[in-house]
Amino acid sequence: MRKLSNLAIVCWGAVAMLAFSGASFAEEGAVTANVTNGKNIYDNGKPDAGVPACASCHGENAMGMDAMGSPRLAGVGYAYIVKQLTNYADGTRNDQTMQQMNGIAKSLSVQDKRDLAAYENSFPRVSDNSDLKALKADGKPVGETSLGQALVRYGDKGRVSACMSCHGFNGRGAAPIYPKIAEQKYVYLVNQLTHWRDSSRANDPIGQMRAVAKNLTDADINNAAAFLSQAPDSTPGNGMELDNKSDMKNIKIVR
């Protein structure tokens, strides 16, 4: 039997800790999410509250935009979206890309956050991958997908743990704690790994991402981001496909 890496053990420990402490954002009890309201906010914003349409930065289908540094939101995980919006609202996480998510999140009610998360997690799992060739042609440093694949799947013994230890095969997500990072936008991945490394982003469960990222070189970050931005949810011989909706089993969806 293969031994678990130290970080894999930490991952399972984090899952257990959050589950038993009740601190998980996989909400329990009588929680309702209105996807119609979520779609309305996503498409049109809340003008009276100064909230712009999410689509203006994240795209019509919530796939994100490399040109703006905005992330894919579609299918990354309900609990993760609720947590990030909550962290933006309370200042635990700061928007270092467009400096507006903190203000936006503060203007959203708890119910709005749930509704948005449910809507963004309702999109089908489709691909709209970063165009690495175009990014490279524009002068963006772009890593090697083959080197990134090795890092994501196997890590670097004694230095960096495999991303899939926590995020699942090819980074396809492990709700409710670990988001889907497969097919996330390249620019966003590079930015966030850099922020984790310098601790300017620090809202990770028990400091896991900071512990990993501190050992990453610029080349590691670019390589991992290159692979993850193109990584499919499954490959031949690994046919399991997740829908990242397991954390919504106790959520009553209304329309």
Secondary structure, DSSP 8 states (H G I E B T S, - for coil): -----HHHHHHHHHHHHHHHHT--SS--SSEEEEHHHHHHHHHH-BGGGTB--THHHH-TTS--BTTTTB---TTS-HHHHHHHHHHHHHTSS---SSS-HHHHHHTS-HHHHHHHHHHHTSS--------HHHHHHTT-----HHHHHHHHHH-BTTTB--THHHH-GGG--BTTTB---TT--HHHHHHHHHHHHTTS---SGGGHHHHHHTT--HHHHHHHHHHHHH--S-BTTB-----S-GGGTTEEEE-
